[in-house]
Amino acid sequence: MSTFRERWQLFIGSILTVGFGVALVQSSLLILLAAVGFEPAPGLDALTRAQMLNSSMLAVPVIGITLALGLILTIVIVSSTFAFTVSQRRKELGLLRLAGASRTQVRRLLLSEAALLGLTGTAVGIPLGLAVVRLQSSMLVSFDFLPSGFRPEWQNWVVAVSIAIGLIVALAGVSVASRRAGQVRPLDAVRDTGDEARVMTKSRWFFGVAFLTIAALLIVVSQTLDPGGAMPLMMLVALAAAVGLAELSPVVVPPVGRVFGLIFRGHPTAELAAANMRDGVRRSASTAAPLILLVGLVIGLLSTSLALTTASEVTLRRDTTADLVATTPPDEATRISNVPGVATTSVETDVPLVITNGDHGEDELGGDVQAGHASVVHPDDFREAHRIHAVSGTLDDLHGQAVALGPGRTGELGFSIGDTIDLQIGDRTMQLPIVAVTPIKPYGGPDLLLPAGSVQLPAGATESARTFVSLSPGADKDTVQIAIQERISGTVTDADEWVQDQAAAQQNTQLKIFVVLLGLSSLYTLFAAINAVVIAASNRRPEFGATRLAGLTRRQTVRMAVLESGAVAAIGIALGGVAASGTILGMRGALERMTGVGVVEIPWPAVGGLVGGALLAVGLASLSTARAATRVNPIAAVSSD
């Protein structure tokens, strides 16, 4: 308690780190449990009820990944922050040992402080979590992951869970550092020599190599999965690579510091900043670590998301043989085939439906129901307009009372040839044998294919049809498009334009998932980087005083600190880029294996914004803290050491 009161400036960053982490985990946990237990209001029709259940169930994996990511980031960032805080007090701890404190007593002191910090941080995090849960839930509702009116209820037991999380991550974060601090010989700590001066400990080497090995193995595993399965794995790749590089970052800092010094030889402040980078490796690594996580996750996952969209667009264009696509009411679609210059048409009518045996269990509505949509097609016309061939069965059997699994989501439910799928369309229930299975495509599509004439929509149901139009040889596309538009009340677009619209809609969905997964986590990691700068500055007042006594002005000293933090931030950004590159190349391999299209998409505007924002945030934090640390008289600053 005495140390806490005396060194609160050093500990406040650790408290806030724990508090933000607890708030993020608490919010995700409450929303996840509410989504799992969500029940639509009574009195809804079967389709609306199934659609609302689907919406909440689709949100569960997204929220679950957000929860896991928040918990992992909290553990990693709190551990890094606490370890740095302990290293900043090495001389103080060495003096305690010289005064007679045993190793056990030093370790007990640090663990007790961690428990106090964990409880204090949890006290901050619990009420903060109430604001975060409102923000997260409103974001999920606005992005259509959760139904309108969704409100997670407060659970009293979450207080105990939050306290446990705060205590566990705080104690885990300081445990390794406290063991190392207890083993250091007192004189080595006071003189900053011996093992205490060695940043790359055995544990850092072990965890760094282990996490990089895990990332490499996950990349290998991802090559056996389809893009939909590879995407979640890419998040683990980015996270493992970022953690591994963060652990090994002290190896990179000294050489970069030497290069930095050579480049700016003859500039005293820059040379001194480079020397500080080489000397304060632990300080530099603590600032770089969260930036590695930030860049590795954001750029890696955003790039893989954009690559999936691009591959989807390329494969959709490759699989679509039509020249024009018309969207009309179904009764108008038949007029298109009579337009001069039209060779063939494939009319595909969208039908919303409910699958009532999604788990192959009970067929009663109220079991595992799945909302979906089917396309009513003529099999021969469908094959003319799309280069999609059944992987089992044949579309020739799609007539009468039968169904084929389409290239959309329903193909993932585990049905196969010979199974019976139970559907409800309006008030009508159907039990249809599966006669064909088409491959799942990265661009999605209808969940099911139904033969023309097999379905009659209920009265009042909205319906639309897409007509894929192939032109006769020599026909002018613009002339035919105008002629079709004159005969229908819908729209007619070029097939390439339609493909672009489909890709834009998919990209919009991917970006929503990206924002939900990494929005708050990115802010948390950026805060951790700023926090590391603030913690470092709180202990550098004597150092800054010494530089001013050696002849530097206050402005030069501040400039030195800003240059140093900027160079360290650049190292973190570069290593984050290395972590992101593994994710990008892994996703490229998975896409090429499934679609034959190897795509690498680098979101350069996002890269520029992230790099500029990170450098600006770290630079401003360094500027303000250095100015505050140099405000006192340099002699007084040195004497306060």
MISEMAR-737410 format. One record per residue: x, y, z of N, C-alpha, C in turn. Coordinates in steps of 0.001 Angstrom, whole numbers, plus 500000, padded with zeros to 6 digits. Layout:
REM MISEMAR-737410
XYZXYZXYZ
...
This chain:
REM MISEMAR-737410
500837498792500000500000500000500000500868501252500000
501961501201500743502850502358500804503483502628499439
503954501552498793504552501706497463503520502202496464
502314501701496581501235502093495670500946503587495791
500909504089497036500640505511497234501798506364496739
503015505881496925504193506676496584504474506668495085
504201505533494393504545505392492978503294505298492106
502249506018492466500991505876491743501111506294490274
502028507242489986502202507645488583502672506477487719
503494505610488332503997504451487603502921503388487455
502029503279488436501041502203488460499740502557487746
499474503838487519498180504216486965497963503609485581
499049503505484800498928502893483479498555501426483568
499134500711484547498795499302484736497334499138485146
496853500037485984495454499979486411494519500160485224
494809501162484393493955501415483231494023500260482233
495206499655482082495337498514481178494453497366481631
494490497056482920493620496006483455492156496403483298
491835497660483603490444498113483536489857497991482141
490587498441481114490093498332479739489960496871479323
490920496046479727490838494632479388489635493961480021
489388494225481295488225493657481990486927494130481345
486864495415480988485651495953480357485370495266479025
486410495053478219486235494419476914485781492974477054
486402492237477960486029490830478166484631490730478772
484321491560479750483005491533480396481900491820479387
482098492821478547481096493179477549480860492037476569
481938491461476033481801490375475064481131489164475694
481434488884476962480830487737477639479330487923477818
478902489097478249477471489354478438476714489266477113
477282489831476056476611489797474752476571488370474216
477651487612474393477692486234473904476611485385474572
476495485483475884475492484692476598474078485115476215
473869486407476010472542486877475601472203486388474197
473205486350473301472954485880471936472661484379471915
473381483610472737473146482160472786471746481854473310
471304482606474313469988482356474901468862483177474316
469095483823473173468077484702472599466850483921472153
465662484419472468464392483843472032463541484947471431
463076484766470184462204485783469572460897485922470336
460252487062470163458963487301470809457931486310470289
457011485872471133455971484934470683455033485579469671
454426484730468854453445485207467889454001485512466520
455306485336466313455898485611465003455668484429464067
455636484694462774455508483601461824456816482834461756
456755481641461156457895480727461176459127481337460534
458959482005459382460111482558458674460770483679459464
459964484600459997460520485713460775461244485195462006
460628484203462655461247483629463846462591482983463504
462620482214462404463858481554462003464920482567461609
464505483631460927465474484663460527466084485349461745
465276485607462765465808486233463979466747485287464715
466388483989464756467274483017465392468588482898464617
468484482890463273469690482839462448470592484033462712
469973485207462817470742486423463046471534486322464338
470874485862465408471569485765466694472629484669466678
472339483538465985473297482450465937474516482797465077
474299483558464011475434483988463201476334484944463971
475744485653464941476536486582465750477385485852466781
476977484626467157477668483913468239479143483681467919
479517483115466741480955482934466495481727484242466416
481090485296465877481775486589465800482056487122467205
481045487061468077481233487545469445482187486639470208
482093485318469947482993484387470624484448484663470289
484722484933469002486091485263468597486519486593469218
485588487557469276485899488844469908486254488651471381
485496487791472074485769487498473487487147486864473648
487432485846472825488731485169472923489873486132472604
489679486950471566490718487917471194490940488932472306
489839489436472892489968490395473986490692489805475182
490381488535475502491030487890476643492521487688476382
492866487216475165494275486990474838495051488310474832
494468489334474214495141490633474192495323491186475600
494306490998476441494418491474477824495578490799478538
495687489479478385496765488741479045498121489200478520
498252489299477187499542489661476595499928491089476971
498989492022476845499303493435477085499543493695478565
498712493109479434498920493303480873500252492699481299
500584491511480761501861490883481113503024491780480699
502951492311479465504019493191478988504116494457479827
502959495030480158502948496267480943503507496046482340
503063494972482995503527494703484360505012494355484377
505464493582483383506884493236483340507734494497483166
507260495416482347507994496669482145507983497505483424
506840497519484106506750498275485358507747497748486382
507870496425486459508826495827487395510255496189486994
510544496126485683511906496434485233512274497891485511
511288498790485498511544500196485790511958500407487243
511697499417488102511987499560489547513157498688489980
514022498302489033515061497337489374516017497872490443
516337499168490377517256499703491393516581499734492759
515309500116492762514557500135494025514513498743494644
514249497728493805514183496356494316515562495875494754
516610496321494036517961495963494459518309496550495817
517884497782496060518122498396497371517378497647498475
516169497154498167515436496351499149516223495094499513
516808494464498469517604493268498750518838493613499584
519475494748499256520641495161500041520257495474501480
519037495954501686518569496291503034518156495056503828
518182493865503189517902492642503923516687491872503469
515942492364502497514757491643502022515186490382501281
514493489300501536514806488031500867514152487992499489
514546486994498697513932486832497384512428486609497512
512043485799498468510620485504498670509852486763499033
510457487599499871509769488830500274509602489790499096
510617489899498236510513490764497053509418490256496131
509417488938495935508393488373495052507000488555495653
506892488366496972505596488536497629505127489987497532
506085490926497639505752492346497495505157492623496113
505809492115495065505350492371493701504003491705493432
503812490489493925502530489815493731501413490526494493
501717491035495674500707491778496440500328493065495725
501342493743495171501051494949494396500195494615493175
500515493478492525499739493074491349498291492789491733
498084492146492882496716491882493332495971493186493591
496650494139494211496029495435494479495711496162493172
496655496125492243496429496757490944495304496058490185
495273494718490274494216493976489599492844494320490137
492716494421491457491428494772492061491034496202491717
492010497096491766491711498492491421491314498616489951
492055497916489078491710497933487662490342497337487394
489995496279488119488667495671487966487582496639488406
487850497379489490486874498373489948486640499438488887
487673499746488099487509500679486981486802499993485816
487156498727485570486666498020484392485205497644484440
484659497323485619483264496872485701482293497969485258
482357499173485809481448500213485293481774500628483858
483055500608483489483409500919482109482815499888481157
482739498645481615482166497590480794480710497832480446
479970498538481309478571498853481006478475499752479778
479394500708479673479406501565478483479857500791477250
480838499898477432481342499112476301480271498161475782
479481497552476682478458496605476235477376497315475424
477055498556475803476078499319475010476641499639473631
477917499997473597478548500316472318478636499083471426
479076497961471989479218496743471200477871496235470695
476864496199471575475559495673471176474909496556470118
475025497883470258474453498771469239475174498600467907
476480498357467945477235498107466723476759496821466048
476558495765466841476107494491466289474705494597465710
473838495362466356472476495546465848472504496357464559
473275497433464532473327498281463334473928497551462149
474800496547462411475405495759461329474585494515460993
473404494381461622472479493269461337473000491919461799
473936491908462741474339490639463331473365490209464425
472679491161465009471696490874466045470399491590465692
469255491007466071467969491618465715467741492929466444
466949493782465835466620495070466435465963494858467795
466328495676468751465779495547470095466579494631470998
467657494055470494468489493166471311469171493970472412
469002493541473640469624494197474780470121493138475756
471429492963475909471922491992476894471600492437478310
471156491500479120470801491809480507472028491696481410
472052492543482417473126492491483411472978491236484264
474089490556484493474112489364485338475019489659486540
474474489466487742475253489801488946476526488971489064
476464487708488581477642486860488723478817487348487879
478559488231486895479650488704486049480639489549486852
480192490092488000481111490840488864482212489909489373
481804488710489821482792487742490304483728487311489179
483173487111487978484005486723486836484999487837486502
484535489090486523485415490213486208486532490345487235
486186490160488507487217490225489556488242489121489347
487764487921489024488680486805488788489593487097487602
489014487644486517489826487964485339490876489011485680
490448490075486381491389491128486751492527490611487609
492199489790488602493235489249489488494150488283488756
493542487389487954494339486355487293495316486973486301
494827487898485457495736488472484457496796489336485127
496444490013486225497437490830486925498512489956487560
498090488901488259499061488017488907499875487245487875
499206486797486796499943486094485742500931487032485068
500520488295484894501389489253484224502651489557484993
502589489517486312503754489889487116504516488674487637
503960487459487460504573486285488087505983486029487558
506147486034486220507477485771485655508445486889486026
507973488143485927508838489274486262509225489251487733
508300488852488603508608488812490040509610487711490349
509503486579489652510476485502489869511864485959489435
511925486641488287513218487127487796513782488194488734
512900489070489227513365490126490132513888489547491436
513260488459491920513711487853493165515038487144493040
515390486734491814516626485978491613517830486870491313
517572488161491044518668489062490687519503489386491922
520805489395491730521699489785492821521597491287493051
521543491724494306521267493139494621522199494120493933
523514493862493963524459494815493379524296494900491865
523945493768491209523720493800489764522539494696489420
521482494619490243520306495448489981520619496925490171
521374497248491222521694498650491496522606499218490418
523559498392489948524522498868488948524060498620487521
522883497963487372522316497673486051523262496801485233
523779495739485878524678494798485211524164493387485455
524910492385484982524544491001485227523283490603484476
522584489605485029521390489076484380520294490117484264
520244491077485182519175492079485144519273492934483893
520490493108483371520666493917482176520372493130480902
520226491798481031519966490964479865518462490881479637
518017491466478517516585491521478236516080490198477676
516838489598476737516399488353476113516669487179477049
515714486931477931515811485820478868515424484515478169
515632483411478864515267482102478307513771482024478021
512963482605478909511513482553478699511102483327477452
511739484487477197511410485259475991511784484482474742
512954483861474740513345483046473595512357481904473383
511983481252474466511081480095474352509731480510473774
509111481525474383507784481926473927507829482540472528
508887483290472229508991483875470900509072482817469819
509982481854470000510128480784469005508879479915468964
508288479638470137507104478767470189505932479387469433
505676480671469638504536481302468970504770481427467461
505989481690467050506263481737465616506103480355464986
506493479318465720506298477950465227504813477625465102
504031478051466090502580477832466032501985478536464824
502425479776464564501921480512463401502242479775462109
503467479248462002503845478514460789503002477247460619
502764476531461713501944475314461633500508475633461245
499967476730461776498598477115461434498482477487459954
499524478108459401499514478425457966499461477142457150
500218476128457577500199474845456872498811474214456947
498199474237458136496862473654458306495839474398457458
495973475724457353494993476520456609494948476153455135
496025475559454621496041475198453205495140474013452895
494652473325453924493747472195453707492283472588453857
492000473861454158490640474310454431490143475202453310
488807475331453221488236476294452297488392477692452887
488235478747452071488451480108452581487602480454453788
486351479929453831485504480215454989486085479657456273
486706478472456195487343477897457374488707478486457645
489369478961456583490713479523456758490680480895457407
489582481658457204489526483022457738489701483071459257
488929482261460059489163482302461509490577481875461882
491133480918461106492481480455461398493505481556461154
493219482431460177494141483517459889494263484485461065
493185484633461829493262485491463011494250484903464021
494204483579464184495147482932465097496571483042464568
496733482944463247498065483100462656498608484499462952
497780485512462697498215486892462937498557487110464407
497726486569465294497942486759466725499205486046467187
499377484783466763500558484024467180501836484653466637
501813485067465368503004485687464788503328487001465482
502294487798465789502519489086466447503084488887467851
502544487929468602503051487668469958504494487177469893
504780486265468947506141485755468819507140486849468488
506785487712467537507690488804467166507810489833468285
506733490036469045506810490955470187507799490435471228
507790489117471454508734488533472411510180488653471918
510377488547470611511736488583470052512174489983469632
511315490979469822511644492331469380512932492895469990
513316492549471251514590493082471763515802492689470933
515676491610470132516788491222469266516952492223468129
515840492846467715515849493728466554516245495150466933
515875495579468134516054496987468507517509497445468450
518485496742469057519871497249469024520432497435467611
520287496448466681520813496695465333520158497884464638
518843498022464818518156499163464211518669500461464822
518929500445466133519477501630466788520827502013466211
521668501016465896522982501314465299522819501915463908
521902501334463127521661501868461777521123503296461864
520214503509462795519643504833463001520737505842463343
521676505418464203522770506304464581523692506618463422
523924505616462551524790505845461395524144506793460392
522835506630460192522134507478459233522170508944459665
522009509161460974521924510537461480523211510951462215
524340510424461746525620510793462363525851512293462167
526281512938463233526497514377463195525336515171463746
524215514508464037523067515168464662523001514698466122
523404515534467059523536515094468457522269514470469031
521120515113468826519895514568469427519536513214468825
519716513058467500519396511784466857520366510696467297
521656511033467402522633510041467857522346509617469292
521946510567470126521625510236471507520360509383471578
519387509678470718518174508853470660518524507427470266
519423507261469288519846505924468873520559505201470010
521412505929470748522101505320471888521104504890472961
520071505703473191519043505334474162518284504084473730
518049503949472406517388502741471916518224501500472217
519524501607472011520396500454472269520501500153473748
520460501209474554520623501014476000519306500623476671
518194501255476266516895500969476882516097499978476057
516676498787475841516036497794474975514697497350475554
514643497139476858513385496683477470512303497752477314
512675498996477480511718500087477304511221500131475861
512142499988474913511762500013473505510860498835473156
511186497656473670510387496468473369508978496591473932
508831497215475097507500497383475688506640498335474878
507254499327474250506494500232473387506153499568472059
507096498784471526506887498166470221505879497024470273
505800496289471389504974495079471455503513495323471084
502809496285471703501410496488471310501248496972469877
502239497712469354502153498140467960502297496959467009
503121495989467382503236494767466579501893494048466537
501242493944467693499923493317467747498915494094466918
498934495417467050497969496259466343498102496111464829
499310496302464327499524496253462874499336494831462352
499861493848463069499738492464462618498296492023462483
497465492366463464496061491962463430495271492768462406
495388494089462465494550494934461613494892494743460140
496166494889459797496547494781458385496409493346457893
496803492386458718496700490990458302495273490573458016
494353490863458944492974490415458769492236491249457732
492512492546457678491865493364456651492321492925455257
493593492603455108494096492154453812493471490824453409
493364489879454343492762488589454007491286488749453666
490617489659454366489207489908454064489034490464452658
489866491431452287489791492005450946490207490991449885
491169490126450217491581489092449267490445488115449009
489702487747450062488552486860449887487505487501448990
487266488791449172486291489489448328486752489528446876
488029489819446669488550489875445304488488488507444634
488875487464445373488801486114444811487359485732444498
486431486143445348485018485872445102484553486559443826
484988487804443634484597488543442434485157487878441177
486423487467441240487044486837440071486359485516439737
486103484689440760485477483389440497484019483539440078
483306484529440624481927484743440201481881485166438737
482796486038438333482847486444436926483213485246436040
484110484404436537484514483219435771483371482210435645
482552482088436700481475481087436706480185481584436071
480122482854435719478908483417435117479139483607433626
478361482895432815478535482968431359477600483972430711
476655484533431466475673485445430885476319486773430519
475633487503429626476084488834429220475355489939429973
474078489686430326473254490663431033472539489973432181
472190490768433201471406490253434330470246491208434560
469019490673434502467812491476434714467163491070436025
466726492057436795465993491816438039464578492323437851
463609491400437919462218491730437599461279490946438498
459992491313438526458995490403439075458966489127438235
458695487956438850458759486692438093457879486655436850
456684487283436902455791487195435746456301487997434553
457265488898434769457818489663433655459048488996433043
459633488020433769460884487421433309460703486676431996
459506486123431767459294485340430544459326486205429290
459140487512429437459147488395428268460552488552427670
461565488306428487462934488606428058463379487668426948
462969486411427002463436485444426008462971485778424600
461916486600424475461385486945423156462047488176422542
462961488805423261463637489995422748464634489585421663
464640490258420529465609489942419481467050490078419990
467881489116419643469271489125420075469525488306421322
468468487828422000468624486995423192468701485537422770
469784484861423136469949483449422776469329482539423828
469722482686425082469195481855426170468979482711427401
468082482242428269467840482911429548467742481865430648
468169482242431812468000481403432998467287482233434048
466004481904434277465190482637435236465343481966436602
465750482729437599465997482196438946465229483045439946
464214482429440541463322483129441462463747482871442896
463932483933443659464319483807445072463119483432445919
463319482456446802462250481983447687462795481910449111
462297482729450044462705482570451449462028481350452055
462739480637452926462191479403453488462816479114454843
462296478062455469462806477609456760463160476134456638
464367475771457034464774474367457115464529473918458545
463669472943458706463250472580460066464015471401460644
464877470771459869465701469686460423467178469973460180
467568471186460552468953471598460337469959470748461072
469527470064462144470445469191462872470133467723462636
469321467435461613468904466067461303468145465451462464
467600466275463322466873465780464491465386465940464308
464735466522465310463287466692465251462899467627464124
461781467301463467461315468111462354460392469229462794
460045469265464067459095470268464534459740471650464525
458941472611464113459422473991464178459647474348465648
460786474823465966461135475071467362462347474261467744
462746473323466855463999472625467050465119473470466483
466042472821465777467149473552465176466718474054463805
465997475147463772465495475685462509466557476583461891
466538476651460564467487477469459830466720478268458788
466856479581458827466290480398457760467257480394456585
466719480356455400467567480355454229466814480860453019
467409480728451871466702481087450653467111480129449548
466159479861448677466378478963447552466184479731446256
466699479174445192466430479673443849465658478602443091
464499478991442554463725478094441710464265478229440295
464771477131439727465492477192438460465026476086437517
465315476277436235465273475207435242466695474665435148
466920473397435488468302472888435574469135473127434324
468550472881433130469329473061431901469718474524431711
468763475427431948469068476856431814470096477297432846
469985476756434058470919477119435131472345476754434739
472529475583434145473867475162433752474402475971432570
473483476483431748473910477346430642474461478681431150
473865479191432247474245480521432751475375480478433769
475626479311434355476637479202435411477530477996435137
478820478210435351479750477077435240479849476397436599
478733475844437045478674475155438336478216473729438075
479028472772438445478708471364438229478595470667439577
477665469748439681477449469026440931478681468199441283
479041468200442555480155467370443017479683465972443363
478380465817443576477774464500443751476334464581443272
475827463484442727474516463514442115474563464257440796
473403464596440277473330465325439014472115466232439003
472269467394438379471158468328438275470086467829437312
470388466774436527469369466195435653468217465617436464
468485465236437720467441464664438572466637465728439311
466957467008439071466259468084439781464939468385439072
463939467579439350462598467780438811461597467136439760
460377467599439683459353467081440594459630467481442027
459467466524442928459716466765444349461162466402444673
462058467357444499463484467132444734464138468466445046
465364468401445563466103469608445916467592469337445711
468330470386445354469793470306445268470381471322446226
471514470978446817472209471924447688472949472927446818
472687474219447048473297475271446255474676475646446751
475286476656446149476649477053446518476724477960447742
475619478161448459475604479059449614475881478354450921
475400478956451998475735478506453350475195477142453704
474023476750453166473380475523453611474222474293453299
475095474393452338475966473257452050476858472886453210
476973473752454205477819473485455359477080472750456480
475797472431456288475021471845457378475205470339457505
475904469725456561476182468303456687475261467400455903
474341467930455106473483467090454274474291466518453109
473842465389452598474493464764451447473452464060450599
473898463492449503472995462795448592472220461712449341
470915461650449091470071460640449727469402461110450998
469916462190451619469255462730452811467955463416452412
467066463531453370465814464258453170465878465562453945
465579466652453274465599467954453916464163468435454079
463837468900455264462474469325455590462395470841455511
461476471334454702461340472764454455459959473242454844
459891474522455177458610475178455362458645476486454578
457735476598453602457605477800452785456211478344453016
456127479460453720454815479953454140454212478975455126
452998478513454845452339477520455696452535476102455182
453215475964454087453368474655453467454657473993453928
454585472730454315455760471959454687456071470953453592
457344470706453380457787469807452324458928468950452850
458957467695452407460061466791452685460634466358451344
461834466838451026462386466642449693463711465886449764
463897464908448875465192464211448812466238465077448113
467466464968448573468571465714447968469124464879446819
469079465446445609469494464698444419470821465193443862
471293466340444324472573466865443825473164467811444856
474480467872444877475202468783445766476185469574444920
476036470895444900476980471747444182478064472211445147
479250472537444656480327472957445562480030474313446195
480459474466447434480338475760448101481287476749447433
480781477919447103481573478928446417481912480066447375
483075480698447202483436481804448099482497482991447975
481814483126446836480893484239446665479478483911447129
479274482722447679477960482367448207476970482040447113
475727482416447336474672482090446391473490481501447119
472555480910446394471384480320447057471775479115447902
471065478925448990471318477760449839470835476482449166
469694476579448478469089475415447842468684475763446419
468592474743445579468043474872444236466791474009444155
465679474606443761464411473896443617463998473898442154
463382472817441681462954472780440277461762473691440031
461701474270438849460594475157438491459272474407438589
458267475088439111456945474509439254456716473744440536
457765473608441362457616472817442594457160473645443772
457186474976443649456908475843444788455902476904444389
454967477127445274454031478240445109454119479120446343
454531480370446134454702481266447272453360481619447888
453330481822449217452084482233449868451649483614449406
450363483873449516449825485173449096450471486288449906
450813487365449226451399488528449899452894488473450048
453510487347449678454968487245449815455655488038448711
456694488755449068457455489496448064458371488536447328
458483488706446052459316487811445270459955488601444144
461124488132443729461809488733442598462545487632441868
462834487904440638463541486930439820464731487604439170
465833486857439095466994487293438327467028486479437039
467196487161435956467276486480434663468649486715434071
469388485625433897470716485696433301470551485529431789
470967486532431048470701486611429613472008486418428844
471989485438427927473108485237427008472684485688425622
473541486444424945473191487034423661473559486119422500
472854486323421417473160485608420182474455486154419593
475174485333418825476412485827418188476119487042417312
476915488085417484476763489282416683475779490290417225
475021489942418266474044490876418830474768491995419574
474229493199419457474806494353420150474264494412421578
475164494387422539474743494303423944473921495516424359
474334496705423967473611497913424371472208497931423779
472075497507422526470760497500421878469825496513422562
470341495334422855469516494324423526469142494795424928
470085495410425638469797495892426986468674496923426980
468703497829426013467644498836425912466304498180425589
466333497195424694465094496508424308464484495764425491
465318495120426288464806494413427475464229495405428473
464929496506428681464469497506429650463106498064429265
462806498152427975461509498680427536460368497714427825
460689496430428033459636495433428217459394495062429681
460242495500430567460102495114431970460075496358432846
459640496166434085459628497276435051460822497230435991
461669496204435830462830496072436707464062496735436132
465209496177436441466488496741436011467253495722435171
468090496235434286468962495396433466470372495961433579
471317495113433945472699495564434089473624494625433335
474772495157432993475821494334432408476262493292433435
476585492096432979476961491024433901478177491407434737
479145492092434131480324492516434893479944493504435993
479015494402435672478558495359436677477813494647437805
477006493641437439476296492864438463477283492144439375
478333491572438793479363490893439588480014491873440556
480310493086440087480915494096440953479990494472442106
478689494560441824477720494876442884477685493761443923
477721492500443468477733491368444402478991491395445261
480132491699444637481389491756445385481379492897446392
480782494035446002480713495177446919479865494839448138
478762494107447922477913493713449047478654492757449971
479424491814449396480186490885450221481280491621450990
481943492569450323482994493326451000482425494138452154
481230494681451966480587495433453036480346494542454249
479898493309454005479694492365455104481008492020455787
482057491781454989483364491456455552483896492598456415
483709493822455958484195494968456722483436495124458032
482145494806458020481373494848459265481924493846460270
482203492634459799482786491621460688484130492106461216
484926492705460345486244493205460728486132494264461824
485189495193461664485019496268462652484573495693463993
483647494729463957483168494122465199484310493401465910
485111492654465147486182491860465748487303492723466306
487716493745465551488947494445465894488768495911466266
487531496429466221487346497848466514487854498233467881
487273497662468932487673498003470297489031497419470649
489338496228470117490640495625470403491773496482469856
491567497095468689492599497962468112492832499191468982
491753499767469476491900500921470372492639500527471649
492382499310472118493028498825473335494542498689473129
494948498101471989496376497933471741497068499280471519
496385500210470854496973501537470667497132502244472013
496135502101472889496247502667474232497432502055474973
497647500744474801498756500082475489500099500639475028
500210500955473735501459501536473238501695502915473854
500652503724473893500772505051474511501093504911475993
500463503937476634500670503701478053502129503340478339
502748502544477446504151502171477641505050503401477587
504737504333476677505514505577476595505378506379477886
504158506450478411503912507219479633504636506591480817
504568505257480942505249504576482048506755504800481964
507289504713480743508729504913480578509139506326480990
508353507314480581508700508705480885508643508990482377
507762508271483092507627508535484528508898508210485295
509775507404484689510999507003485387512259507593484741
512074508519483776513233509022483030513597510455483418
512989510973484466513288512348484861514771512534485194
515406511620485969516848511796486222517676511717484941
517303510826484029518038510699482763517948511992481950
516746512539481854516584513795481116517348514933481800
517349514918483137518108515937483856519599515836483565
520112514595483464521534514392483186521896514894481786
521035514660480803521327515138479447521361516660479395
520510517300480169520501518770480173521737519315480885
522168518624481961523401519046482626524614518822481734
524516517847480803525628517571479889525696518578478746
524712519470478629524791520528477637523608520642476697
522678519679476710521515519777475830520490520735476422
519793521442475547518700522293476013517468521437476273
516483522053476910515242521321477156514586520903475839
514600521794474845513994521473473553514709520301472900
516047520278472976516798519170472386516503517855473109
516345517931474423516032516719475184514666516164474798
513696517055474669512360516617474253512405516038472848
513163516697471958513279516206470584513920514817470569
514915514616471429515559513313471527514547512231471914
513702512522472900512710511542473355511694511228472257
511272512258471522510293512044470446510907511226469318
512153511517468940512826510746467899512977509286468313
513337509084469566513504507717470054512183506946469983
511112507554470483509812506864470467509326506644469037
509593507603468137509193507431466747509929506278466083
511236506168466350512010505061465783511539503725466331
511239503679467631510739502444468237509371502078467658
508521503095467484507208502837466876507374502296465460
508333502821464711508583502328463357509018500867463380
509828500496464372510230499091464509509005498212464765
508138498659465681506932497889465974506042497748464753
505900498827463988505065498789462783505666497833461755
506991497881461588507641496999460620507488495533461011
507690495215462290507519493838462742506060493399462644
505135494341462895503721494024462692503430493696461239
504104494417460322503956494109458904504458492719458570
505554492291459225506054490926459020505019489906459499
504416490161460669503374489262461177502186489214460226
501801490379459681500669490426458752500979489691457460
502232489730457006502578489088455739502372487587455791
502631486956456941502377485521457074500905485202456891
500048486045457477498610485862457326498179486042455875
498713487065455231498341487368453843498743486218452919
499966485709453077500432484630452209499687483329452494
499355483094453774498586481901454104497210481911453473
496543483073453499495214483178452882495315483066451373
496369483601450799496547483474449346496622482010448942
497375481217449706497488479796449390496161479072449500
495375479391450551494073478746450724493124479104449584
493129480367449170492264480794448065492677480143446749
493983480066446513494450479487445257494123478002445184
494210477317446318493903475886446321492437475632446016
491533476474446543490109476229446356489581476800445047
490003478002444701489407478695443560490316478766442343
491599478465442527492534478636441432492978480071441256
492546480949442151492877482376442067493695482759443295
494983483033443085495828483494444178495815485013444238
495310485546445329495101486996445426495837487542446642
496525488648446454497106489413447557496562490826447462
495867491255448503495285492592448541495859493353449742
496569494419449478497109495258450548496275496537450610
495586496785451711494769498012451818495645499218452115
496266499771451083497250500827451289496696502059452001
495464502507451702494945503649452482494844503339453975
494409502108454297494327501719455716495714501615456323
496677501088455553498054500995456043498593502386456350
498379503311455402498851504678455618498202505330456820
496879505143456945496174505734458081496620505138459402
496815503812459427497228503150460664498644503549461056
499544503537460086500933503909460376501011505364460829
500345506247460077500368507656460454499722507894461810
498579507231462063497903507406463345498730506893464506
499377505724464324500203505162465398501410506055465686
502081506502464621503239507387464831502822508695465487
501683509233465074501211510486465659500852510307467128
500129509220467446499709508994468832500913508789469744
501863507949469302503057507703470117503904508967470215
504016509703469105504804510934469124504228511981470061
502903512161470020502270513134470914502405512720472372
502259511406472630502422510924474009503843511168474493
504813510901473624506207511123474004506494512608474200
505940513440473335506150514884473444505607515426474762
504374515052475084503754515587476303504439515072477559
504784513773477580505425513218478782506853513739478942
507574513915477824508943514447477914508927515891478378
507979516673477896507870518059478351507557518116479846
506684517215480303506359517195481730507569516776482560
508339515782482045509490515279482800510641516271482829
510709517178481864511808518159481821511392519520482370
510212519582482973509739520860483493510520521278484742
511015520289485509511718520596486754513167520984486458
513802521611487434515214521971487320516052520701487147
517014520673486203517782519444485957518545518948487179
519061519857488001519780519416489208518816518714490156
517614519273490307516616518637491160516199517288490595
516122517193489251515734515929488638516779514856488892
518063515197488766519130514219488993519189513817490461
519016514766491341519101514459492773517925513635493254
516828513565492452515679512768492868515831511310492508
516961510936491869517178509550491463517281508671492708
